[in-house]
Amino acid sequence: MVLAIVWPLVSDWLVEALGVRALATALLLVSAGSLTAARSAVPSDLAPDRVDSAALLGLVGAAALSGERLFLLLVPAWVQVALFRVFRRSASNGGSVFERVAFAIQPYAPEFIRPYCRKSTALWSWLFLANALAIAALALFAPIQLWRAFSSWIVWAVMLALGAIDFVARKLYFRIYRDGPLDRVLARWFPAANTAMGRRCNEYVRAKRLALGRPPWR
């Protein structure tokens, strides 16, 4: 993830300072170590698999052998493809990324949120694939300035926008509101009692807090 964020911003400077071959050789060593660490740091189904690892090492190795910078420009696309594959696998095989995050944050979350989490995980996976295709196309056919702009800030702006949309959509679907300003506005315009899911979620929260001996929400 650090590579995905900083690579478009520092690659020009690194290429000028080290040259393509030296930079690619250093990146090859870093990539091999990072992939090894990732396999031991996260569950095996959420880590880059052999195909992902071979693709990254192949890109960096090709840059080291040929001296062609194009292969290094494709590294951010690889990051997005790897995320697509991880999210897609998790959404298809159960225990999606967002399910794991949701239940890690709130162990008492109800089981009936899982389908929404899987659909949201699948949606994000397709965004990662679209990002990858755009980055690769810009690397192959567009001026370097466009590749740098898209890879460095446009792609993250798009992801932040989708994150905001996902947050609001989640609020409107489950309709569990607290005391924040946005929650007060949404509760006024979209009352929880108006939908079956809103009533179900709030009844679950009320019953769970009662069972745990906690005071009810206002």
N, C-alpha and C positions, 0 to 999 in steps of 0.2 A: 504493500500500500504506500509506503514511503517512496518507493521507486516510481509508482504511478503519479504521485503528486509532484515530486521535484524534478523528475527526469526531463520533461519538456523545458523547464526553466534553466537547467544547468548543462544540458547536453552540448550546446554550442560552445560554452566556455571550456568544458572538459575536452571536447574534440580539438579545439585550438591548442589547449595546453598539453595534451597527451598524444593526440593523433588517434585515428580510428582503431588501428590494430592494438595499441597499448591499452586504450580505454576498454575495448571489447574483451581483451584478455583479463583485465582486472574485474570487469563485470561478470565474466564467466566464473571466476572464483567466488565472487560474492553471491552469484545466483545459485551455484551449487551448494554453498553453505546455507543460504536462506531456504532452499527447498528441503534440505535435510532437516533443518530446524523446524520448519512448518509441519513436517510429518510427525514430529514428536510433541508439538505444542498444541495441536488441535485434533479433534476426532478424525479418523482416517477418511471418512466420507466427506469431510469438509476441507481436506487438504488437496493441493494439486496432485493429480494422479500421474501415472507414467507418461501418458500422452502429453499432458500439460508441461511436465518437466522436460520431456524430450524436445518439445516445440521451443521453449525458452532457450535451452542450451544450444539447440540447433541455430536459432537466430543469432545468438551472441557468438557462437563458434564460427558461423559463416562470415560475420563481420570481422572477426579476428583473422580469418584466413584470407579473405578477399580485400579487406580494407575499404569495403563499400559501406558508406554511412546509412544507406537505405535500411539495412537490416536492423540498425539501432533505432531508427525511426519507427519501426514496427513493434518495438518492445511495449509501449503503452497499449497497443492493440492487443498484444498477448495478455496483458493484465486483465483487460476487459473480457476477453474470451475465457480466461481461466475463471473469472467470477461468474460468467454466464454458465459455465459447465457445473461449477459447484452449486450455484443456486438452483439450476435446473434439476440436477441429480437429487438434491435434498427435497425439492417440491414433488418429485415423482416417486421417491422411495419412502416417504414418511419422515417425520422429524425434520421438517423444513427449517431453514435458517431462522425465519421469523418466529416459528413456534418455539424454538430453543431459546431465542432471546426473550420472548414474552414470558415464558415460564421461569426463566432465570431471574428476570426482574420481579415477577409476581408469582411465587409458587402456588398461590391459591387461585390463580386464574381458572376459569371454567373450561372444561373440555370442549364446549361447543364453539370456542373461538378458533379452533384448529383449522377448519376449512377456510376461513378468511385469511389466516396466516399463510396457508399454502398458496392461495390465489395471489396474495400480495408478493410472496417470494417469486412466483412464476412471472408476475408482471415485471419485477425488477430484473429478472434474468434476461428478458427480452430487451430491456433498456441497455444492459451491458453489451448484448450482441450488437445492437444498433450503434452504440458507441464504437465498438471494435471495427465494424465495417466502415464507419465514417473516418476513423483515424487511419485505417489502412488505405482508404481511397485517397485521402489527403497526402499521405506519405508517398504514394505512387504517382499521383497526377497533379498535385497542386503545389504552389510555391511554399517554401518552408515556413513563411510567416503565417500562412493559414493553418498549417499543421500545428505550429507552436501555439497559436491562439486557441484552437479547438482543444488540443490535448491538455493545455495548462489551466484554462479557466472556463471556457465555454462548457466543456463536458461536466465540470463540477457545478456550474450554475444550473445546468439542466437537471442534474441529480438532486440538487437542493430544492428546485422547483417541484420535482416529483415527490420528494420527501414531504414538502409542505402540503401538496395535494393529498397524499396518502394519509397524512395526519388528520386533515379535516374530514376526509372520507371515512376514516376509522371512527372519528367522533360522531359523525352523522349516522353511521351504521349501528354502533353499539349504544350511543347516547348515554354514556356514563360521564356526568359532569361534576366538576368540583367548584372551587370558589374563584378561579382565575377570571380575568376580564373576558377572554375569548369564550370560556365555558359559560359565563353568564349570558353573553350574547346568543350563543347557540342554544342554550336552554330556553331562552325567550322565544326564539324563532322556530326552533325544532324541538318541542317538548318530548321528553323520553316516553311519556304515556301515549304518544300518538302512533307508535309502531310496536309490533309484537316483540321484535328483538330488543327495543329499548325497555319495554316492561320486563322482559325476561332477564336482561342483564341487571337491572336495578333491583329486582327481587332477589337475584342471586347474591348481589353485594350485600343487601340488607340481611339475608339469612346467614351468610358467611360471617359477617361482622358480629351478628348476634351469637352465633355458635362459638366465636373466638372471644367473646366477652368484651368486644370493643363498642364504643358509642356509635350510634348511627350517624351517617352524614346528615348535614343540614339540608 
